[in-house]
Each structure stands twice: as C-alpha cells, then as structure tokens.
Amino acid sequence: MTTLTATPRKASQPGIVTNRAVRKLAALALIAAFLVPLAAARWANGTWPDALTVDLSDPLAETSDWIIDNRDTHPLFLYFLGHVSNTVVIAVRAVYLALLAVGWAGVTAVSALVAWRVAGIRLALGTATAFLACGLLGMWVPTMQTLALMVVAVGASVAVGALLGLAAGLSDRMDRVLRPVLDTMQVLPAFAYLLPVVLVFGIGVPAAVLATVVYAAPPMARLTALGLRGADKEVLEAVESLGTTALQRLLTARIPLARKELLLGLNQTIMMALSMAVIASVIGAGGLGDRVYQALASVDVGAALAAGIPIVLLAVVLDRVTGAAGARLGQAPARNTRALWAYALVAAVAVAVAGRLADRPEWPDGWVVGIAEPVNRAVEWMTDHLYSGVPVIGGTADWAGHFTTWVLDPLRDGLQWLPWWSVLLIVAALAWLIGTWRTALTAVLAMTAIGVLGVWKPSLDTLSQVLAAVAVTLVIGFATGIAAARSDRVERLLRPVLDVFQTMPQFVYLIPVVALFGVGRAPAVAAAIVYALPAVVRITTQGLRQVDPAALESARSMGATSTQQLRQVQLPLARPALLLAVNQGVVLVLAVVIIGGLVGGGALGYDVVFGLAQGDLATGLVAGAAIVCLGLMLDRVTQPTERRTAKGA
C-alpha cells in the first residue's frame, strides 16, 4: 500500500515493513534472540533466579530500628518531624473537640446551612438527613472523628496541591519536573502510602493525616496547573497592557479565570482524602474506618454496614455540595441573599446554643437504631439459603469457588509457570506497541524491580487477580457503556447509580462482597470489579457520544445498520476514550485488589496487612514497593503515549 506523500524508495518496500507495530516487534525479537538464550543457559529454572534477588530484610530492619531508637533524640525528629507530628495531633484534636462542643444539633444545622448557601435547599435537606442518619446508626462520635481528620487533611492537601499547581502552572520547567511525579503518585494504590509514613511517624493520627495528604494532593496540583495554564490569553494580554505586575496578574486574572478548575480540584481532593482517611484506619486513624476494619476482621457484616453507611453518606454529601458549588460558580447571586444568609446563620447558631443549654451535645443513646443484629440475621439467612444449593444457578459461594477454580487458579498458575524472561518480554512488547521505547523500558524496569525485591510469585498472584477483574470489568463496562451511549433512557437510569458508586470509598466495597461470598480471592476480585465499573462505563459512554455526528450521518446515508455504525464508525473513532477506560479500569482494580488482602485476597495485599499488623515493616515495605512497581507497569502498559518525534518512537 502506498500513499501520495511516500518517497519512491518507501513505495518500493513491502507494505508490512512500513508498519510501526511490526517494526517494533521485529526489533524486540532481535533483542530477545540475543538475550533469551543467554538467560535460559544461565538460569535454566523458569522462576526468578535467586542470584538476581536482593534481600532487603536486614537493611530495612536496621533502618526501622534506627528510626525507632532515635525518634526522641535525633535533631531531624526533635526539630522538624516531631513538630509536624505534634501540630497534626493538636489540629485534629482541636477540630474534634470543636465539633463535640457544638453538639450534634449545631453540627447538623451548620452543615445544612453551608450546603444551602452553596448548593440550594434540596442539598441542605439532604445534608441534614445524612448527619441525622449517622446519629441514628449510633456512629455520631466516629463520624466526628473522621470529619475532624478530614478537615485537617483536606486543608493541608489543598495547600500543598495549590502550591505545587501554582509552581507548575507558572513555570514550564516545574511542570516538566512535577508531571512524572504526579503521574506516578496518582497510579499508586492507597495502601502503598501507609508503610513509609508509619516507618517515620509510627501508628496513629499523624501518620494517617500525612498519608492522606500525600494521596490527595496530586489532583489539586494537577487541576490548579491546568486552570492556570488554560487561562484566556486575550484576557491576560489585556490585563498586562494595563501595566500590572506578575503578582497582580495572578491575583486578578489567572486565579479568577481558573476558579472552576480549582473547585473541581477541591472536590477531587475531598473525595480522595475521605477514601484514604477510611483506609488509614489500618494504621490507627480511628473513626468510621476503624469500625469497618474491626468489623471486617471479625466478619461482623452488620457492624461493618452500620459504619459503612455513614461513610457513604458523608462521601455523597461532600461530593454533591462541592459539585453543586462548582456548577453555580459565576452565577449572579439572588436578591437579598446577604440578608437570608444572616438569618440562616443566626438560626444555626440558635440551634447550636439550644442544644448546649439542653445539655444534649452528644447524640442521645435512646435515639440509636441498631441495624447490626438484623443485618447479621439476614447474612445468616443468605448463608443458609444462597451460599450453596440453589437449584440450577447454584449459590454465591459456588460462584466464588468456580471463579477461583476455573479462572483465578489457572491464571495464577499460568503466570507463575512462565519463565521470568518471557514475562519481561510480554511486558516490553505491550508497552512498546502502545507507547514508546521509554514506556517499554520503564515497564520492564518496574517488573525487574519486583523480581529483585524477591516477591516475584506473590506479585504474579496479584497480577492474576488484576487481569481477571479487569477482563470482567471491561466486558460488563463496555457493554453497559454502549447501551448508555445508544439510549438516553438507559443513561438517565444509570446516572444516579454511577454517581453513588463513584463516591463510595474503596473500603466500603468489601462489606457486601464479604456478606455474599465470604472471604478469599474471589470476593476481593468482585469488590474490585464493582469499584472500577462506574469509571469504565462513564468514559465509554462519553467517548461514544462524542463521536463526530457527521461521520455517523455519512454511515447512515450509505445504508449502514445500527450495528455496523457501532462497529465500523463509533468504536474506531472512540478508540482513545476506550483505551483511557482500560487504563482507568486497571488502576482502580489494582487499588481494591490490594485492599482485598483484608478479606483473604492474599499475595501482596496480605503482606502489607501482615506487615502493618505485626510491625514487620521489612515485609510490609517490600510488598509496598512491589505494589508501586506493579502499578507503574500496569499504567505504562495500558496508557497510550503520543510520539513527540519520529525518533522517540
């Protein structure tokens, strides 16, 4: 096949040679032909060779011992880290005591007031209902603990993220430096952040807050930089022509023009902070997450659900309020809004004072509705009637067992059976085909690091769970996304469901799967599928709906059927969105598969949980580093990289 712009020499070559994918595979085959015989001759066994493994147990144990021994004496801890830790503890405790002092009535009234002011009366009523439900479930004090942690963590995350975003938005050099760092931070599972901060700050609130800040700051930084860089050039030029300084242009033009991106960054930071604050209960954060963690450890589904519902309510309220505030940004305020605000503020303060005068700051015990016992009875009924023995379809335990036996076990055994060098070749081929040689090199080095750390087999076990979950997620997600893209009614029905599912923290997904499937690898995979589905469905739907209408009209005018339009026009043109859906599905699945170590998922997730629970930081840190490498490899293998130059490809 030739083109109008091809040179005579290129036109004379076979068409297959000009295919970039084939050239890449041919180059990789030449490299493999040289290296594979050497590796096979030197290490006949297919497993990762011991000679290429570095035992970090002793150095990590020595480092851990040194940190523990010097926490009270070394200047780094005395004059810096110690002050950071104390500041965090004081801030969280101050917010928590303030919330308790205001009382349940005051907190509910003030929260509803804020929601009404920024989002309208409907969300104000929803906010009040959500806080009242937390009290009715007997979770008022844990909710206030989580809220106090959230306030401090979100404040610090927004400050750090805004400063980084400001630097990246105003400096091309800082943007180039920060971009790979933020890319890496956003693909790492939340569990990977826990152990490093535990090593430095120990178990407790400071470690939980700082892990949350590290996890939640990147979206604020990214969106701040995006907003500053996307400011209208004509407006900036007009402001500059007035003789303003750089600081004045920033304060009067750039930041106001980037308000929507800044508010979206705040929304994303709040949601990620809540998710991480719940997960951080594993390292002593307390609050609602600790109740869920303790209940899951004893397989008490009722208690876990009683704590999980307030987490979901808190997430939905925070998401809706910040989202509505962003949607209303820039609208003209209603008349007499200042007077209404003053009246509402007086009413909220009056409610808080009345609650204090009535000596009822804490939620009354007589108003608590216990749901743990009824839920556990329902779980017992499900165990007796749905776990197994259901005619024709079998029970949920049967499904989990079959999925483990027919899918997870063969996939894990197959990956572990493959020679280690063949796994590296497959990773290199996939990453190079979808990206550049730098992408392939990064992916291969990440997998190599896993082998060097000595956790090759557990990592392949985790990888098998990720691949199985991603396959199911993509099949269901693409099918649902196509249906939503082709039907407005289906999209309207799915929208509230997807909204709720996307706001739920990762931890909460473990509760229903434990109730339905018990513990094991299959429940961990099921939780990962449910967590990743909303993102895949949304991205697929959006990609298909954004296909050029002219292309579809042209296909219809040629007599193409609906199926032909989908297969030959919509899917090819939506390829970038579909690849993004795959990438996001992989990253989200990995995050929950790792947390699945809490419910019997095993592999790397179990090693992290074991290291945290037993204080074996060497085991936990090695597993955490392997998770980082696995996440980096999966991101590079599934994230298309545009070629900047022909040479870079």
N, C-alpha and C positions, 0 to 999 in steps of 0.2 A: 504494500500500500504506500502511495506517495502523496505528498502534499504540494501545494503551489509554492511554498517557501523552501522546500528541500533543495539542497545542493545536489549537483549531478552525482557526486560520489556517494552521498547518502541514499539517493534514489536507486542506485545500483545494488545496494546491500539488501539482503533479505529483510522483510518487514519485522520478523520476530526479533532480530538483533537490535532494532531501534527501540524496543520496548524496555522502559527503565526497570520494571519489575524483574524481567528476565535477566537483564544485565546485573542487577543486584544479586540475584540468586546465583548466577554464574560466578560472580566474584566470590561470594560466600562459599560456593562449592570448591573453588580452587584453594581457598584458605583452609577449608575442612580437609581436603585431600592431603594437605601437608601436615596439619596438626593432629588429626584424629588418629592416624597410625602411630604417631609418637605417644599419644596419651594411652591408646589401647595397649601398646607394648610395655609402657612404663607402669601402668596401673590396670592390670587385667580385670580386676573386680569392678563391677559397674557402679558400686556405691562411691560416694565421695571419699577420696583417699585420706587416710589419717595423716599422711605426710604433709598434706596441704591444709591441715587444720591447726588453728592456733588456740590453745587453751587459755582463756581469759579469766578463769575462775580465781586463780591466786591473785593476779593483779587487781581484779575488781574487789575481791575480799579485802586485800590490803588497803585499797583506796577507801572502801567503806569503813574499815576500822579506823583509818587515819581521820576521816571526817568526823566520825562519832567521838573519837578521843580528843579532837581539837575544837569541837563546837564551842566550848566555853573559854578557850584560851587564845585561839589564833586571831590575829587582827582582822582578817577577812570576815570572820563571823562576828567578832565583837563590835566592829565599827561600820559594817555595811550590812551583811546578810541578817545579823541579829536585829538591827534596827528595822530592816524591811519586814522581818517576821513579826516583830512587836507592833509595828504600825498596822499591819494587816489584821492582827488579832484585835487590837484596840478599835479599829474602824468597824469590823464586823460586829463586835460586841456592842459598840455604841449604837449602830443601826438596829440591832436586835432588841436592845433594851428600849430604844425609842419606839419601836413597833409595839412592844408589850405595854409600854406606858400609855400609848394612845388607845390601846384596847381594841377588841375585835370590832366594836361598833364604829370607832373612829377610823380604823384602817379601811373597813368596808366603805364608809362614807367618803373618805378622801380619795380612795381608788376610783369609786364611781364618779366622783366629781372630775377627776383628771380625765377619765375616759369620756365623759360627757363634753368636756371642754375641747378635746382634740378630735373626737370621733363621732359625737352625736348621742342622742338619748338611748337608742337601741343598744349600743355597745356599753353605755353606762349601766343599763339594767342587767345586761349580760355579765358585766364585771362584778356587780354587786351579788348576783346569783352565784357566780363562781366562788367568791370568797365565802359566802354563806354555806355553800356546799362543802368547802374544806372544813368548816367548823362542824357541820352536821356529821361528817365522817370521822370526827374525833382527831383530826390532823391539824388543828389550828397552830399549835406550838411548832411542830415540824415544818409547817408551811412558812411560818415567820422565820425560822432558822434558814430555810432555803432562800427566802426572799432577801434576808439580810446578806447572805453570801452573794446572791445575785447582784444586789445594788453595788456592793464594793467591787466585785469582779467586772461588772459591766462598765462602771466608771473608769476603772483602770484600763480595761480593754479599749474603750473608746479613746482615752487619752493617748495610749501608746499607738493604737492604729491610726489615729488622726495625725500624729506627729510623723509617723513613717509615711503615710499617704501624702502629707504635705511635702516632705522631702522628695518623694518620688514624682509628685505632680509638678514640682517646680524645677527639678534637675533631671536631665536625661541620663547623666551618669548614675545617680542614685536609683533611677528607675531600672537601669540595666543591672545594677548590683542587687536590688531587692527582688526583682521579678523571679529569679530561680529559687530564692529563699522562700518567698510566699507560695510559689507553686508547690514546693516540697512540703511546706507546713500544711497546706490545705488537703493534700492527699494522704496524710498520715492518719491512721486510726487514733481515736481519742486515748485508748489505753497506752499508746506509745509515749504519751506525755507524762504519765503518772510517775514512773520509776525514777527518772532523773531528778524531779523535784523532791521526791521522797528521800533520795540519797542526800540531798543538800539540806532540806528543811525538816525531814522526819515526817512521821504520821501526824496529821492534824489539819487545822483550818488554813494555816499559811501555805502549805503545800497544795491544798485543794484550790485556793484562790489563784495562786501563781500558775498552776497547770491550766486553770480556766482562762487566764489572761493570755497565755501563750497560744491556746487553741482558738480563742475567739477574736483575737486582734487582727489576724490576716484579712478577713472580709472588710473590716473597716478601713484598713490601709489600702486595699485594692480599690474600693469604691470611692474613697477620697481622692486617690490619684486619678482615677477615671474621670471624676467630676471636674477636677481642676484642669486636666488636660483637654477636656471636651468643652470648655467654656467658649462661648461665641467670640470668634476672633474680631469681628467688627465692633462689638461692644468694648472689648479690651483696647482696641486701637482708639476708639472714641475717648475712653477714659484716659488713656496715655496722652492723647493730644491735649488734654487739659492741664498737663504738667504735673500729674500726680506721681508720687514716689511708688516704688515697688510694693511697700507695705500697704499704702493706701489702695493700690490696685487690687491687692489680695483681699483686703477687708471690705472694700466697697463694690468689687466686681466679681472676682473669681469665686469667693466663698458663697455670696448670694446666688450666683448662677449655678453652683453645684449643690444647692440645698436638697434637691430630690435624691441625688446620689448619696449625700451624707445621711439623709434619713433612712434610705434603704440600707446603708451600711450599719446604722444603729439597729435596725430591725434584724438583720442577719447576725449581728454580734450578740444581741439579746438571746436569739434562739439557740445559737451555738453555746453561749455561756450557760444557759439553762441545761442543755443536754450534757455539757461537761460537768456542771455542778452536781448533777444527779449521779453521773458515773464516778465522780470524785468521792462519793460516799465510801468507796472501797478503801480510800486512804484517810478516812476519819473526818470527812466533811460534815457528817451528821445530816439532820433534816430529813426530807422525804426520801431522798435516795438511800439513806441508811436504813429506813424502814423497809423499803423494797428489797434491798440487798439481804437484810437479815431474814426476811420472809422467804425469799428465794432459796437461801441457804438451808432452810428447814422445810422447803417445798410447801409452804403455807400460802396457797394461792389466794385465799380470802384476804389475809393481811396484806399481801403484796398488792392486790387490787385496790384495797382501801387507801393505800398510799399512792398508788399509780394514778388513780382518778384525779386527785388534786394536782399532780404534775401535769397531766394533760390539760386540765382546766387553766392552770397558770400559763402554760405554753400558748394555748389558744387565745387567751385574753391579751397577753403581751404581743402576740403576732397581729391580732386584729387591730388593736389600738394603735400600734406603730404604723401598720399598713394603712389604716384609715387616715392617720395624720399626714402621711406622705401623699395620699390621694387628694386631700383637701388643701395641700400646701399651695399657696399662691392665690387662693380664692379670697374674695373680698369678705371681711367679717360682717356678720349680721348687725343690724342696728341695735343699739342698746346692749351690745354683748358685754361691755365692761360692767354695766350695772347688774346684768344677770350673773356674771362671774362673781361679783362681790356678794350678791345674795346667796349664791350656792356655796361660796367659801364660808360665809357666816353660818349657814345651815350645817355644813360638815363639821365645823368647829363645835357648834352647839351639840351635835350628836356625840362627838368625842367627849366633851365635858360631861354630858349627861351620863354617859357610860361610866366615867370615872366617879361621879358623885353617887351613882347607884352601887358603887363598889363591885362592878362586874367587868373588870378589864379582860379577864380570861373567859374563854368560851365555856358556858355552863355545862357541867357533866350531864345534867338531865336532858340536854338537847342533843346529845350524841346518838346517832343512829348506827348501830353496829351491823355491818354487812359481811364481816369475815365469816361468821358461822353459816349463814345461808349460802354464801358463795362456796364454802368448803363442802357443804352438803351437796350442792349442785355438781361440784367436781367429783365427789364420790359417786353420784348417780352416773355421771359420764364415764367414770372408770368402770362401773359395773355394767353399763349398757352400750357404750360407744367405743370403748377401747378395743374390744375384740368381739367376735361372734356375731356381728351384724350380717344378716343374710345378704348374699350377692356381693355387696360392695366391701365387706369387711369393716373393721374398726380403725380408729385413728392410730392405735398402736400398731396394727397390722400394716397400715400405710407407711408409718415411720420405719418399721422393720424391713418392709420390702424395699423402700427407697435406700435404706442403708445397705442392704444385701445386694441389690441389683445395680445400684448407681454409685454410692459413695465408696464402698469397699473395692469394687473393680477399678474405679478411677484412681483411688489412692494407691492400690497395689500396682496398677499400671505405671503411674508416675514414678513410684519408688523402684520399679523394675528397670526403667530406662537407665542406660548408662549416664553418668553425670554430664559427660561432654555432649551427649545428644540433647539433653535439656537446654544446655547453653546455646547450642546451635539453633534449636527451635526458637528460643527467645530472641536470638540475634536476627533470625530470618523475619520473624513477625515484626519486630521493632524497626528493622531496616526497610521492610516493604511499606510500612505505614508512615515512616518518618525519614530521618537522615542517618548517616553513619554515626553521628554523635548520639542520636537517640538510641541506636543499637548498642553502642559502646556503654552508655550509661546503664541500660537494662542488663547487659551481660555482667558488668562490674557489680551491680546490685545482687544478682544471683550468685556470683562468685563469692561475694562477701558473706552470704548466707552459709555457703559451704565452709568457708574459712572459720566462721564462728562455731562450727561443729553442730549445727541444728538443721542439717540437710533434710533428714527424714521427717521431723515434725513440720518443717516448712512446706514440704510437698503434701503432707496430710492437710495442712491448712489450705494450700493451693487447690487441692482436690475439692474441698468443700466450697471454695470460692467459685471454681469453674462450674460445679453442679448448680449452685444457686444462681449464678449469672445466666446459665443456659435456660433455666426455668423462668427467671425474671424477664429475659429478653423475649421468649416465646409469648408469655402472657402479656407483657408490657407492649410489645409491638402490635399484637392482635387487638388489645384494648385501645391503644393509641390510634390505630387505623379506623376502628369503629367510631371513636370520638371525633376524628377528623372528618369523617364522611356523614356524620349525623349531629346536628345541633342539639337534638333532644338527649342523645347519649352523653354529649359533653356537659350539658346542664345537670344531668343526673350525677355524673361523676365528680363535678367540681367540688361540692361540699365534702364528699368523701376524701378526695385527694387533699383538700385543704387541711382536714383534721389529721390525716395520716402524715402529712409533711411537717406538721408542727409537733408531733409527739417525739420526745427524746428517745434515743436508742434503747435505753434501759427498759422502757415500758413494754417494748415488743416481746420481751422474754416472758411476760406474765401469761398471756393467752396461750403461747405455744407450750409452756410447761403444763398448763391445765389440759390441753388437748393431747399432747404427745408424750408427756413425761420428760425425762432428761435423756440427753445423748446428742450425737452429732446431727441427726435429722431435725430435731427441734431448733438447733442453732441455725441450720440452713433455712428452715421455714421462717424464722424471725428475720433473717437477712433478706429473704425474698419479699416479705411484706414491707420491710423498711425501704427497699430500693425501688419497688414498683411505681410509687407515685411520680418520682423524678423521670423514670423511663417513659411512662405514659404521657406526662406533660410535654416533654421535649419532643417525642414522636408526633403528638398531635399538633404542636406548634410548627414543627418542621413541615409537615404535610399541608397544613393550612396556608403556609406562606409561599407555596409553590406558585410561580407566575400564572395568573389566570389565563393569559394569552396562550400559554403552552397547552393548557387543558382545553381551551376553546378550539385550538387548532386540531388537537387529537379527536375531539368530538366531531368536528366538521369532516374528518376523514372516516367517520363511522366506527371509531374505536368504542368498544364496550366499556362499562364501568371498571371491570377487572383489568382490561388492557390499559386503560388510563392509569390505574394504580401501578401496575407492574412496569409499564414502559415509560411513564412520564413522571408521576409523583414520587415514587421511590427513588429513581435515579437522581432527580433534582433535589430531593431532600436528603441526599447521602451525607452531607456534613452534619446535619442535625441527628441523623441516625447514629453516626459514629460518636457524636457527643453523648448520645443516650447510652451507648455501650460503655463509654469511658466513665460516665457518672454511675452507671449501674455497678461496674466493677469496684469503684472506690467505695460506694455505700455498702455494698455486700461485704467487702473486706472488713469494714468497721464493725459490723454486727457479728460476723463470724468470729472475730477475735473476742468480743464480749461474750459470745456463746460458750467460752471456757467456763463461765459461771454456772452453766446448766448442762455440763457434760460434753461440751464440744471438743475438749481435748486439745492436743497439738500446742501451738504457740500460745493460744489464749489461756490454756491451763497453766503453762509455765509462768506466764505473767501473774495470774491469780495466785499461784503457789508461792512465787517469789514475794508478792506483797503480803500474803497471809502469814508466811513462815519467817519473814525477814531475811530470806535468801536472795539478797539483791543481785548476786552474781548470776543466778539462774534467771531471775526476772529481767535484768538488764540485757543479757544476751538475747533472750526471747524478744524483748522490746526492740533491740537493734535489728533483729531478723524481720520483725513486723515492718519496720521502717523500710528496709531493703525490699521486702516483698511488695509493699505498697508503691514504692518508687518504680519497680519493674513493671507492675501491672499498669500503672499510669502511663509509662512510656510505650508499652506495647499497644495500648488502646487509644492513645491520643495522637491524632494526625499532626504532623509538623510541616508547616509550609516551607518550601525551599526558598531561601533568600537569594541564593545564586545557584547556577547550574553546578558549579564546583562543589558546593556544600552538600549536594545530594549524593 
